[in-house]
Amino acid sequence: MRLSRFSFRFYYTALGLLLLLSMVVAVGTGALDITARQIVLYLLDGLGVHHDAAINTLQRNVFFEIRVPRVILCALVGAGLSVSGALMQALFRNPIVEPGLIGTSSGAALGAALVFVLGKSFGVVADTFIGALILPFFAFAGGLAATLSVYRIATIGGKVAVATMLLVGIAINAVAAGGTGFLSYIARDPQARSITFWNLGTFSGADWKACIIVAVVTIPAVLIALRYSKGLNALLLGEAEAGYLGIDTEKLKIRIILLNTLVVAAGTSMVGVIGFVGLIVPHLLRMVKSSDNRFLIIGSSLLGGIVMILADMVARLVIAPAELPIGIVTAVVGAPVFIWILIGNKRSRHLGGFYA
């Protein structure tokens, strides 16, 4: 039986189980191995259901303070970037679009670099709740400015020219990268190193505060994105056709751009720039099952979490006990897949391709 004949519920169930399995494997894998039995004991102990005096305190602390928040943050960021990619591909009606190609990630990186360099200016509120939101806010502002610039310049006669969009995206990325590079140049060594490692992406600083911030943004954003899935499906027919179906395309575009930028900025501000996940995940789901955005949004949130958790495991293990920036892992795997998508998209145009 072809995979495409299975129902959406089948895929949701399969992806949900794979996500749970990957999370269990990830929390137990690392420099300090934790068995499945220990994982169950620690969870029961944390819930107050069962207490074992023989529990290793060091392993328990590693489990709750390092492994669990890191895996949860991986799942949240992976879900956010993948859903963002699905939204951008639907908005621009092209399967090769992702936040990194249209300036969102580089703009967010520039905003975050400003915070790293000008950190002393926020010293008064740095240790408060507001201080924790400064980095996400600047990342959001930078990502939004970059994305809106690309969108406005690429819009010709009320329609988005994809070729122009990609060229403008390259230009905006270059400008943002230049600004980030300049800030790295004038920064002191610790600040410059923070910017450099942040641009490569890493989950090494994951903690419960980061999980809460990303979850508060990502989970509602995914639920809100589902509300716009029908409008995005109509938009695949073309803007004029969507308008005939009663869709206010201009409002839809602005809301999707804001939603996309908010999700990407929240994740990027916590873990740095991670490319290609938002490109690959929706495309794989589209190839396997459907271009229905209801399926892509839910499926991307699940498969994106799986992909990010697995990529982070590779980053932690490939040069253990050191850690490889996860952005390197996603780039090494994602770039060839991107080229393959470009070639496949070119060959399938006579069959309808993305629009089928």
Buried (B, 14 or more C-beta within 10 A) or exposed (E): EEEEEBEBEEBBEEBBEBBEEBBBBBBBBBEEEBEEEBBEBBBEBEEEEEEEEEBBEEBBEBBBEBBBBBBBBBBBBBBBBBBBBBBBBBBBBBBBBBBBBBBBBBBBBBBBBBBBBBBEEBEEEEEEEEBBBBBBBBBBBBBBBBBBBBBEBBBEEEEBBBEBBBBBBBBBBEBBBEBBEEBBEEBEEEBBEBBBBBBBBBBBEBEEEBBBBBBEBBBEBBEBBBEBBBBBBBBBBBBEEBBEEEBEBEEBBEBBBBBBBBBBBBBBBBBBBBBBBBBBBBBBBBBBBBBBBBBBBBBBBBBBBBBBBBBBBBBBBEEEEEBBBBBBBBBEBBEEBBEEBEEEBEEBEEEEBBEE
